Structures are given as C-alpha cells and as structure tokens.
C-alpha cells in the first residue's frame, strides 16, 4: 500500500513538472509551427533559403519548385537525407500552408514517432489505424501511414476547401443547365 502511494505521488510530481515546463506548455497550446526552422506562414523565398541551408533536404533550387494548376499555389518538392525520404512544401498566395515529410521507415517506425509526439504534445485529438492527429489553434499535425508527418495551416486549408466546394457547386449548376439544353 505504501509503495502504491509513493508511486502515485511520484507520478503526480512528474506530471506537475511536465505541465509547469514552459516549452511543453507552449507546444501543447500552439503546437509546432513547423520543422527545422521552416514554419507555416513563411514566404516562398524565405523557405527556399532555409531549405538550401539545411543538409537534411536535397533542395536544388528552382528545379524543385512547381506551379500547381490551382491558382495562386506553388509546391516545392525535394528529396531528403537520412530520416526524410521526400519533403513537400505547399504555398497559397505566396505563404507556406502545408509541410509533408515522407520519412524513411527503415530507420524510424510509426510507434516511436507516435510516442515522441504524444510525449511532446499530449494525447492525439483523433487516432485510428491510419493516422494520429493533433489539433491546435490554426494548426493540424498528423502522423500517417505510410510513415509521414504533415503540418497543415487549418485556416488556409478550410478556406481552400470551401472555395473548392463552391467551385464544385458552380460546376454542378453549370452541368445541370447544360443538360437541360438537350
């Protein structure tokens, strides 16, 4: 009984210490802004500079930059080194809103990364066999299978999704009007 009380007290102290840690508290509230100095909301040129300076990314400059068929969107796709196989950085109106890191599953496993993220950011908001999701104000962080980590500006993503739905509704209406011509 004494041993159990001591264990509970030790767990409470450890939890209190973790909760009092400013870095951990800030991370839980706001979430990670990005990865290795590349943060959501950065401009295209600033991200290019950061990627060029980081040996983890095999960024080659403008050959790795693509304009997407969607208006006002740009994508940087580059190879990775070590832990990262490929990396995708998607921009809308010149600002980074999505980071996708495809990780090397021969060097890192899903459960180790899940444990690391859970210890750092607390329990996931949503968990299923294919993904674990942490929601923060303005940010969605997900760990997915196959092994990848995604950082998403949820405000920009919601606006783009709404625009897409509005576009689909317009397309449906146009299709209906066209079909009425027959």
N, C-alpha and C positions, 0 to 999 in steps of 0.2 A: 504494500500500500504506500509506504514511504517512497519507494522507488518510482511509482506511478506519479505521485505528487511532484517529485523532483523533476521528472520528465516533462510534465505539463508546465511547470514553472519555467524550465529551460526553453521549451517551445514558445511560450508567451514572450520571454525576453528576446529570443531570436526574431520573432515576428515584429515586436516593437522596434527593435534595432533596424530591421529592414524597412519598416514603414517610416521611421524617422530619417532615413538616409535621403538627403535632398535629391541626389541624382536619380535614385529609384523612384521617388515620389514624382519628380518632374516627368520621367519617362512614362509612368503609368497615366498621368494626366494628359500629356500632349502627344505621347508616342514618339517614335523615332522619326526625325524629319527626313531621313534619307540614309544613304550608305556611303561611308568613306569620304565624307566631305561633299558629296553630291546630294543636294536637298531638293525636295519638291518645291516648286515655285521659282527656281533659278532660271535665268535666261539661257538661251541656246549657246551663246558664245562662252559664257562662264562655265557651263557644263563641259563643253569641248576642251577648255583649258584644263579643268580638273581631271578629265579622263586622260588627256595627253600626258599629264604629270604623274599618273598613278600606274605603276608597273603591273598591277593586278588586271588591268584592262588592256587589251591589244588594240587600242584605238589608233587608227591610221589617218585620221583627219577626214576631210570631206568625202572620200570614197565610202565611208561608213555612214554617211548622212543621206537619208531619203526623204523626198516629199511624198506624203501619202495622198491617195486620191481624195480624201476628205479635206475640204477647205481648211486652211489655217492650221494644218497639222504636219509635224515633222517627226521623223524617227531616226535615232542613232542606234545602230546595231553593231556590236563589236564582239570579238572573241574575248575570252578571259584567260587567265593563267591560274594555275594552282587550283583553288577551290571553285572558281567560277568558270563554267564552260562558255556561256554566252551571256551577253547583257543587252537589254533593250531599254532605251530611254525615249519616252514619247512626250512630245510637246504639243500644246494647243495655244495658239496665239503667242508663240514665242516663249512660253513658260512650261517648265517641266511639270507634268502631272502624273506620270506613271514610270516606275522603275521595275523592271522584271529581271531577276537574276536567276539563270538556269545553272544550278550547282552540279558539281561532279559527285555523283552518287557512289563512285568507287572510293572516294576519300572522306565522304561525310554521309551520315544517314539521317533519315527523317526524324527518328526519335531523339537523337542527340540534339538536333536543331530545335525540335519542339520543346524539349526540356530547357534548353538555353533561353528561348524566347519566353517561355512560361515563367522562369525564374526572374527574368528581367522585367517583363511587362504584366505579370499576373496571369490568371487563367484566361483562356481564349473566350471570346464572345460567342463563337459558334465553332463546333467541332463535329466533323463527320469523317468517314473513311478516306475522302479525297483531299480534305483541306482543314486547316485550323485558321480561324480569323480573329484578329484583334481589332476592335473598333475604338477609335479615339476621335475627339472633335476634329473634323476636317480630314481625317486620315483613316484608311483601311490598310492594315498589314495582314498579309496572308502567307501561310506556308502551305504549299500544294504538292501533290503528286502528279506526275513525276517531280522530283525534287527541284522546287523553285520557290523563291521568295518574291512577293510582289508588294510594292508600296504604291498606294493609289490616293490621289487627292480626291476625296469623296465629293466635294463640292463641284469641282470641274466635271467629274465623271457623271454626276447626277444631271448637270446641265446638258452635257452631251447626249446622255440617254434620252432626256426629254426632247431635245432637238430631233433626235433620231425617231422617236415615237411620233412627233409632229410631222416629220417628213414622211413616215410610213402612212399616217392618216391622210396626208395630202395625196400620196401615191394611190391609196385605196380609192379616194374620191375621184381622182382622175381616171382610174381604171373603170370605175362604175359608170362615169359619164361616157367614156369611150365605148363600153359595152352596150350602152343604151342606144348608140348610133346604129346598131345592127337590127 
